[in-house]
């Protein structure tokens, strides 16, 4: 089993839909929180300064989620994230979301990301600092 990064987040009113459960599109918010904090822990900050230094940026090319149980207002959830594929110019991050109080798996999925040159817009090799941070959970 791969080493997983884990972070907790509380579900907020702005996450809810009219059915009284978390809107399915908000899974991207949970994923983004986990991705950003996992990379920060690995020494990489997602910001304009970093992208300028790399002359590249990570471009999301696919996002997939499977939903297993509803997430409710004020639920404390744990997002687990790990690198499931590490290529030359791309990587895939897999995630799972669990309700904290009973460890129920609420959803899981993955996001594929390609590093592209800022000028060319074409795939370029992963910057070494990004590769090191991702390797910690590969």
Secondary structure, 3 states (H helix, E strand, C coil): CCCCEEEEEECCHHHECCCCCECHHHHHHHHHHHHHHHHHHCCCCCCHHHHHHHCEEEEEEEEEEEECCCCCCCCEEEEEEEEEEECCCEEEEEEEEEECCCCCEEEEEEEEEEEEECCCCCECCCCHHHHHHHHCCC
